[in-house]
Amino acid sequence: MINNGTFKKAKDKITEGFKYCKNAYSKSFFSKQVKSRNIFRAVIQNFILSYCVLLLCQFMFLLTNYSEYANAINDNGWWMIIKGNIVFATPAVCYINSLYILLLLFPLHYKEGKVMQQITKLAYVIPNALGVIAELSDCIYVRFTHQRTTFNVFKEFGNEENILKIIVNNAIQHWWLLIIGIIIIWCLHKLFTPARKNFGKALLRYIKIFGDTARYYVWHITALLIIAPLMVIGIRGGVGKSVRPTTLINAYEYVKTAEATAIVINTPFSIIRTVMAKSFEPRKWFDDEELENIYTPVKQAVTGSILNKKNVVVIILEGFGKEYIGAYNPRSTGTLTPALDKVIEKSRSYLYSYGNGSKSIDGMPSILSSIPMLVEPFVTSDASLNHVSSLAKELGNIGYKSAFFHGAPNGSMYLQAYANQSGFNEYYGRTEYELENGNGDFDGTWAIWDEQFLLYYAECMNRIEEPFITSVFTATSHEPFKIPESYNDVFRGGDDPFLKSVQYTDYALGRFFEYASRQKWYQNTLFVITADHTNHSVEERYRTASGLMEVPVIFFSPTGEYPFEPGIDPTKIAQQIDIMPTVLDYIGYDKPYIAFGKSLISTPAEECFAINYGNELFRYYKDDYILLFDGNKNNPSPISLYNLREDILMKENILNNCDVQNEMVQEIMAIIQQYMNRMVYDRLTIETDNKVTED
C-alpha cells in the first residue's frame, strides 16, 4: 500500500512541476504576446493549444490501444497516419472553438467587461474539455465498437437509467485516464490566452474619445472577416468546387481498412460530424426467418459455373440520364449522343432502368458495391466506415487487378476515399494525370477534360496486368458544363450549356472506344456503361418521381455473345445496384457475397425490381408498377401506386385498387429492414455477416 509520506512526496513533486511549468510559461514568448493584447495572436495561441491537446489525446488513444492497431500502423505507415490525424484535427478544432471565436470577435463593445471575458474563456475551455473527455473515453469504448463513437451513442444510451453508474464505474476502473484528463483540462484552463488584459476597463475609460469606437469596430469586423472564412475552410478541408466537407469516409484516404480508420479520426470530429446526419435505424417488422424468405441480399455461390476471367471496364458518365440519349429518345432534330448510340446498338440495355441515388456521391456505392442510397448517402452517413463488398474486392479474390480513375483533384467528392474503401488497388486522379501529361488539360474549374482523360484511361489499361477490373468517372458534363473553346462552335445546344457538355462527353467516349478497339485487351473485355444520376429535365415524362431516376444500364461485349446479345430489353427492370451481381454472375464467380441488387442474367423478369429514395419516400418498382412508401419505423404505410406502363406521367393513383399492392408492400418492407439492420450492425460483407451470426 502507499503510505501518507509517499503520497505527500508525490503531491509535492506534482505541485513543484506545475509551478515550474507556470514560471516557464510566464517567461515564454507566448506569455509576452498576451500582454500585447492582440486578437490574432490570442486566437493563434489558443488554436495551437487546442491542436496540441487534441493530438495529445490521439497519441494517448494509440498508446492505450497499440496492440490492437499495431498491424494497421505498420501496413499504412506512420507518415500517412500522422497526416490523417492532422487533417481530421483541423475541422475538429474549428468545430470545437467556433463559439469561442464568435464571442471573441462579435463586434459589440458592450461585451468587453470582466463577466463577458470569463464567459469567452469558458466558451473555449468547456468545449475543449468535452473533446478531451470524448477522446479519452473512446480509448476504452473503441474496444467494444471497433470504430470511433458517433452521435448515435447518445440515442443508444439515452434511455439507460444506469448510465451514470456505468460512467462512474469505468472512470474508477481506468483511473489513470481520469487523472490524465484532469491534468489536460487544468492545462487548458491555465494556458488559455485572453485576447486583452483588462480591456473592458480601458475601453470604458476611453470610449468617449472621438475615433476609439470606430477603431474598435473596424478592428473586430476585420478580424471576424479574416478568421471566419479560415474556420470555414478548415471545416471543409480546403477550397474550390471539387472540395466537399471532410467527413468520416475521408479516413480511407490515409488507411486501407475499416478497422484502421479509428487511428486517424478523432472522436470530437466523429460525434460533431454525425449530429445532423439522418441515422439508419434498425427495423423489426419481420422475424429473421420470414425476412430471409421474402428478401435477402446474400448471394450464394454459383456452383459448377465456368470461370470466365474477362476484363471488366465500368464507365460512369456524369449526369447522363436516359433523356439525353438518342437511342432511347429519338429526336427529329437529331441525336445528342451519336457515339453512345452506336455502342448501344451492339449492347444489351434495358428500356426500364433506374439509378439508386440522385447525387454523384451515391453513384459509386450503387454501381460498384450494390449499395443503394436509402435515406442518407452512404459515404456521408455514420455507417460509412462499415466493411463493404465491391466488384474490386470480389474479383480481387480471384486474381483481378483493379484501378479507379477520375479527372478531378484527388479526394474530390469522396471518390478516392470510397475507391480505397472498396478495395481498388490503384487510384488515378488529376494528380497522376498531370505528373505524366502536365497541367495543360485542366478545365480551370473542375477536372481534366473528358477527351484527354478518357484516352489516358485507355492508355493506362495497357499497363495493367490482365484480368483487370477498372472504372472511370467522367467529369466535364458537371456544372458549370464548360467544354474546350475549340468545340464551342462544333456542338449544338442552344442556350443550354449542359446539352453541349453532353455532346462533348459523348464525342470523348467515341474517341475512347476508337482507341480501345485497337488494344489487345479489348476483345476480352466486358464494358458496362451507366450514369451516376440524371440532370435537369426538359420532357414532362422525365420530371416525374420515376423519370427523374432513369439512367442507362448498358452491357457491351465486343464479341456480342450470350448473355449480352445486342438489343434493348423491354421486359426486365434494371438498376445501378444490379451491375455488380450481373458482372459476377457473368464472370462465373463462385463465392458468396452481399449485394442489394440482383443478376440481370439469372433473374426472371417477373422477379426484377428497382428501389430508390427521394422527397422522404421510398420508391419501389416491380412489374408495371411503382409504389411510393413512407417507411415509417413504427407505422409504415404506402402513399401511392401507379401503373407506369399505362400512366407514364403518374397522374392516376391506384392505391388500394390493385392486386399487387400487398405483395409490393411486403417486399419493400423486407428490403428496407435488411438494408437498415445491415447498415447499423456492419453486415455488408459475408465476413462481417457471418461474424454477427456466430456471435
Secondary structure, DSSP 8 states (H G I E B T S, - for coil): ---HHHHHHHHHHHHHHHHHHHHHHHTSHHHHHHTTT-HHHHHHHHHHHHHHHHHHHHHHHHHHTHHHHHHHHHHH-HHHHHHHHHHHHHHHHHHHTHHHHHHHH-S-GGGGSHHHHHHHHHHHHHHHHHHHHHHHHHHHHHHHHSS---THHHHHSTT-TTHHHHHHHHHHHTHHHHHHHHHHHHHHHHH---SSTTHHHHHHHHTTSTTHHHHHHHHHHHHHHHHHHHHHHHHHTS-STT-----GGGGGGT-SSTGGGGGTS-HHHHHHHTSSS-------SS-HHHHHHH---EE---TT------EEEEEEETT--GGG-TTTS--TT--S-HHHHHHHHTSEEEEEEE-S-SSHHHHHHHHHH-----SS-GGGSTTTTS----HHHHHHTTT-EEEEEE-S-TTGGGHHHHHHHTT-SEEE-HHHHHHHH-STTB-SSSSB-HHHHHHHHHHHHTTS-SSEEEEEE--TTSTT----GGGTTTS--TT-HHHHHHHHHHHHHHHHHHHHTTSTTSTTEEEEEEES------SGGGSSTTGGGB--EEEE-TT--TT--SEEEEEEEEEGGGHHHHHHHHHT--S-EE-SS--TTTS-GGG-EEEEEETTEEEEEETTEEEEE---SSS--EEEEEETTT-TT-----TTS-TTHHHHHHHHHHHHHHHHHHHHTT--SHHHHHHHHH-
